[in-house]
Every structure is written in C-alpha cells, then in structure tokens.
Amino acid sequence: MMQRCLEPELMNGDAQVQAYAAADFSSGDRTTVEGVQQLIDRTSPLPPEPLVVDLGCGPGNITLRLAELFPHARIIGIDGAEAMLVLARQRAQRQSLEISFLCLTLQEVLQGTLLGKADLVVSNSLLHHLHQPDLLWKVTRGLAAPGCRVFHRDLRRPASSAEVQQLLLKHLPSAPQVLQHDFAASLAAAFEPQEVTAELRTVGLDQLAVAAEDDRYLVVSGLVDS
C-alpha cells in the first residue's frame, strides 16, 4: 500500500495560478455541485437566506456555481492563496455575482466570526493539501449551524505509484506539465476512505458518510446536527 506523501498546502506560484485558471475543470466542478444539490434533495431545503461557505475555493470554480445555484444565499469563498482569490474576484465581477472572497488559513477560520453560522460547508480538492487533515473537520464542525449540510469532495489515494501513472495517462494525457505534476503529487497526498472515517470519528463527525467515487475520488457528506 502506498504511503501518503505530503505536498505544499498553498498554490501561490504564478505558473500554478495561470495553469489552473486556464484549465477546464468543468466536468468535475459540475459533479461536485450536482452532489451538493443531491444532498439537499435527500435532506431538506436550505433556509431562505443561507450562509454557504466554500473552503479552499481557489480561483472560484465551485464558488461561482454555488452562487448561481443559490441566488438568495450569502456566499463566502475562503482560501489561503491570495493570488488565487484575485482571479476568483475578477470572475465573480465579470458574472455580476455577489460573493465574498476571504484570504484566511483554516486556523484563522477557527478564530473568526463565522463559527456556528454556516448552513452549507463545501470543499473540492482541499483535503489532500492539508498537512493537518483534522483541521478541515474541526473547521467544518466549528462553522456548522445546527442541521448544516456538508459536502467535501477530494482525490482518493491509489494503491501504488504504478496506479498513479495509469490515472495520469488516463485523465491528463495532454495537460500542461504543471498540471500533470500537481495531479500526480495530489494523488500521492490524498487519503483513503478508511483514513477519513477514522479522522471524522476523532472529531465527533462520525455521522458524516464517506464514499468512494469512480476511480479517483472520495466524498464526505451529510448533516451536522449540533
């Protein structure tokens, strides 16, 4: 079994920022937002004016889609990389979407004013970046108002380096080198479902479900009751 190999927590390099801004992640972004909608459909509607928080929002791919899906919501995108948030703000302005983008670390979120107020907490491809993965679950629990919906989607660590290369050839055969490198590094830094289940148990979020998705993702979803 392949051991987890850490990668940098933040993506602030110019080459990374530009490559991610130009890349087409629409299929994965759509899947994430569809998963959010399905979660709400099988639970209950959000409040009339909910607070929706997108953690590790990067250049805003998911945040913008959430703003379109929930036009009456207060939408907040949070990321630790200001260079990514510059792009996110520009995109939101072009689409005339009212979104707050905050440059904060997860540790700073835990010290902030949003605790106990979120009706929906989302992240996409954040968990594998974290050197302290329990931070994501502590922040999720801290942000959650009673009945908060949670939807975190992330990569799933393959069993071997050979499988990493197979996935790279299958999904990004002609992508820019920076994206290929990051994809391989991210797969190696990702978690297995049983590891995530154990992490959730330690922070009291074992009511959330952990499920494998297709050949490379896992999803953590459900309600936070209190």
C-alpha positions as CSV (number, residue, x, y, z in Angstrom):
1,M,0.0,0.0,0.0
2,M,1.4,3.4,-1.0
3,Q,2.2,5.7,1.9
4,R,0.9,9.3,1.9
5,C,3.4,11.9,0.6
6,L,2.8,15.5,1.6
7,E,2.6,18.3,-1.0
8,P,2.6,22.1,-0.4
9,E,-0.5,23.4,1.3
10,L,-0.9,26.6,-0.8
11,M,-0.8,27.2,-4.6
12,N,0.6,30.7,-5.0
13,G,3.1,30.3,-7.8
14,D,2.4,32.2,-11.0
15,A,2.7,29.1,-13.2
16,Q,0.2,27.2,-11.0
17,V,-2.3,30.1,-10.8
18,Q,-2.3,30.6,-14.5
19,A,-2.5,26.9,-15.4
20,Y,-5.4,26.3,-13.0
21,A,-7.2,29.4,-14.3
22,A,-6.9,28.3,-17.9
23,A,-7.7,24.6,-17.3
24,D,-11.1,23.1,-18.0
25,F,-12.3,21.5,-14.7
26,S,-16.0,21.9,-15.7
27,S,-16.8,18.2,-15.6
28,G,-15.5,17.8,-12.0
29,D,-16.9,21.1,-10.9
30,R,-20.3,20.1,-12.2
31,T,-20.2,16.8,-10.5
32,T,-19.4,18.5,-7.2
33,V,-22.3,20.9,-7.4
34,E,-24.6,18.2,-8.5
35,G,-23.6,16.3,-5.4
36,V,-24.4,19.3,-3.3
37,Q,-27.8,19.5,-4.9
38,Q,-28.5,15.8,-4.4
39,L,-27.5,16.1,-0.7
40,I,-30.0,18.9,-0.2
41,D,-32.7,17.0,-2.2
42,R,-32.4,14.0,0.1
43,T,-32.4,16.0,3.3
44,S,-34.4,19.2,3.3
45,P,-34.2,22.7,1.7
46,L,-31.7,25.3,2.9
47,P,-33.1,28.2,4.9
48,P,-34.4,31.1,2.8
49,E,-31.2,33.1,3.0
50,P,-28.5,30.6,3.9
51,L,-24.8,31.1,4.6
52,V,-22.8,28.9,2.2
53,V,-19.0,28.5,2.7
54,D,-16.6,27.1,0.1
55,L,-13.4,26.2,1.8
56,G,-10.2,26.1,-0.3
57,C,-12.1,27.8,-3.1
58,G,-9.0,28.6,-5.3
59,P,-10.0,30.7,-8.3
60,G,-13.7,30.3,-7.5
61,N,-14.8,27.4,-9.8
62,I,-17.2,25.9,-7.3
63,T,-18.0,29.2,-5.5
64,L,-19.4,30.8,-8.6
65,R,-21.5,27.7,-9.4
66,L,-22.9,27.8,-5.8
67,A,-23.8,31.5,-6.2
68,E,-25.8,30.6,-9.3
69,L,-27.4,27.6,-7.7
70,F,-28.4,29.6,-4.5
71,P,-29.1,33.1,-5.7
72,H,-30.5,34.2,-2.3
73,A,-27.6,32.9,-0.3
74,R,-24.7,34.7,1.3
75,I,-21.7,33.0,-0.4
76,I,-18.2,33.1,1.1
77,G,-15.2,31.6,-0.6
78,I,-12.1,31.1,1.6
79,D,-8.6,30.3,0.5
80,G,-5.1,30.9,1.9
81,A,-3.6,31.9,-1.5
82,E,-4.3,35.5,-2.3
83,A,-3.1,35.0,-6.0
84,M,-6.0,32.5,-6.5
85,L,-8.5,34.9,-4.9
86,V,-7.6,37.7,-7.2
87,L,-8.8,35.5,-10.1
88,A,-11.9,34.5,-8.2
89,R,-12.9,38.1,-7.5
90,Q,-12.3,39.0,-11.2
91,R,-14.5,36.1,-12.3
92,A,-17.3,37.0,-9.9
93,Q,-17.3,40.6,-11.0
94,R,-17.5,39.6,-14.7
95,Q,-20.5,37.4,-13.9
96,S,-22.1,40.1,-11.6
97,L,-22.2,37.6,-8.7
98,E,-22.1,38.9,-5.2
99,I,-19.5,36.7,-3.4
100,S,-17.2,37.5,-0.5
101,F,-13.7,36.0,-1.0
102,L,-11.6,35.9,2.1
103,C,-7.9,35.1,2.3
104,L,-7.7,33.0,5.5
105,T,-6.0,29.9,6.7
106,L,-8.1,27.2,8.3
107,Q,-6.6,28.1,11.7
108,E,-7.8,31.7,11.2
109,V,-11.3,30.5,10.3
110,L,-11.4,28.7,13.6
111,Q,-10.7,32.1,15.3
112,G,-13.1,34.1,13.1
113,T,-16.7,35.3,13.2
114,L,-18.3,32.7,11.0
115,L,-18.4,29.9,13.7
116,G,-21.8,28.3,14.2
117,K,-23.4,30.2,11.3
118,A,-23.0,28.1,8.1
119,D,-25.9,26.2,6.6
120,L,-23.7,24.6,3.9
121,V,-20.0,23.9,4.0
122,V,-18.3,22.7,0.8
123,S,-14.8,21.9,-0.4
124,N,-13.4,20.5,-3.6
125,S,-9.9,19.1,-3.7
126,L,-8.8,20.7,-0.4
127,L,-8.2,17.8,2.0
128,H,-5.2,16.3,0.2
129,H,-3.3,19.6,0.5
130,L,-3.5,19.7,4.3
131,H,-0.6,18.7,6.5
132,Q,-3.0,18.6,9.4
133,P,-6.1,17.0,7.9
134,D,-8.1,17.1,11.1
135,L,-8.2,20.9,10.6
136,L,-10.8,20.5,7.8
137,W,-13.1,18.5,10.1
138,K,-12.6,20.9,13.1
139,V,-13.4,23.9,10.8
140,T,-16.4,22.1,9.4
141,R,-17.7,21.3,12.8
142,G,-16.9,24.9,14.0
143,L,-18.6,26.6,11.1
144,A,-21.8,24.5,11.2
145,A,-25.1,25.8,12.4
146,P,-27.4,23.0,13.6
147,G,-28.5,21.0,10.6
148,C,-25.7,22.2,8.4
149,R,-25.1,20.3,5.2
150,V,-21.6,19.2,4.5
151,F,-20.1,18.2,1.1
152,H,-16.4,17.6,0.7
153,R,-15.1,16.0,-2.5
154,D,-11.4,15.1,-2.8
155,L,-9.0,12.8,-4.6
156,R,-8.5,9.2,-3.2
157,R,-5.0,7.8,-2.8
158,P,-4.2,4.9,-5.2
159,A,-2.6,1.7,-4.0
160,S,0.7,2.2,-5.9
161,S,2.8,4.5,-7.8
162,A,2.0,2.5,-10.9
163,E,-1.7,3.3,-10.4
164,V,-0.8,7.0,-10.1
165,Q,0.8,6.8,-13.6
166,Q,-2.2,5.0,-15.0
167,L,-4.6,7.6,-13.8
168,L,-2.3,10.4,-15.1
169,L,-2.3,8.8,-18.6
170,K,-6.0,8.2,-18.5
171,H,-7.2,11.6,-17.3
172,L,-4.5,14.2,-18.1
173,P,-2.5,12.8,-21.1
174,S,-2.0,16.1,-22.8
175,A,-2.4,18.6,-20.0
176,P,0.4,21.2,-19.3
177,Q,3.3,19.8,-17.3
178,V,2.5,21.8,-14.2
179,L,-1.0,20.2,-14.0
180,Q,0.3,16.7,-14.7
181,H,2.9,17.1,-11.9
182,D,0.3,18.5,-9.5
183,F,-2.2,15.8,-10.3
184,A,0.4,13.0,-9.6
185,A,1.5,14.8,-6.4
186,S,-2.1,15.3,-5.3
187,L,-3.0,11.6,-5.7
188,A,0.0,10.7,-3.6
189,A,-1.0,13.2,-0.9
190,A,-4.6,12.1,-0.9
191,F,-6.4,9.9,1.7
192,E,-8.1,6.5,1.6
193,P,-11.8,6.3,2.8
194,Q,-11.0,4.4,5.9
195,E,-8.4,7.0,7.0
196,V,-11.0,9.8,6.6
197,T,-13.6,7.7,8.5
198,A,-11.1,7.4,11.4
199,E,-10.4,11.2,11.3
200,L,-14.1,12.0,11.4
201,R,-14.6,9.8,14.4
202,T,-11.9,11.5,16.4
203,V,-13.6,15.0,16.0
204,G,-17.1,13.8,16.6
205,L,-18.3,13.9,13.0
206,D,-18.9,10.2,12.5
207,Q,-22.5,11.0,11.4
208,L,-21.0,12.0,8.0
209,A,-20.8,9.4,5.3
210,V,-17.6,8.6,3.4
211,A,-17.9,7.0,0.0
212,A,-15.5,6.2,-2.9
213,E,-16.5,7.8,-6.2
214,D,-15.3,6.5,-9.6
215,D,-11.6,5.7,-10.0
216,R,-10.0,8.5,-8.1
217,Y,-12.4,10.5,-5.8
218,L,-14.0,10.2,-2.4
219,V,-16.9,12.2,-1.0
220,V,-17.7,13.1,2.6
221,S,-21.3,14.3,3.0
222,G,-24.2,14.6,5.4
223,L,-25.7,16.7,8.2
224,V,-24.1,18.2,11.3
225,D,-26.8,18.0,14.0
226,S,-25.1,20.2,16.6
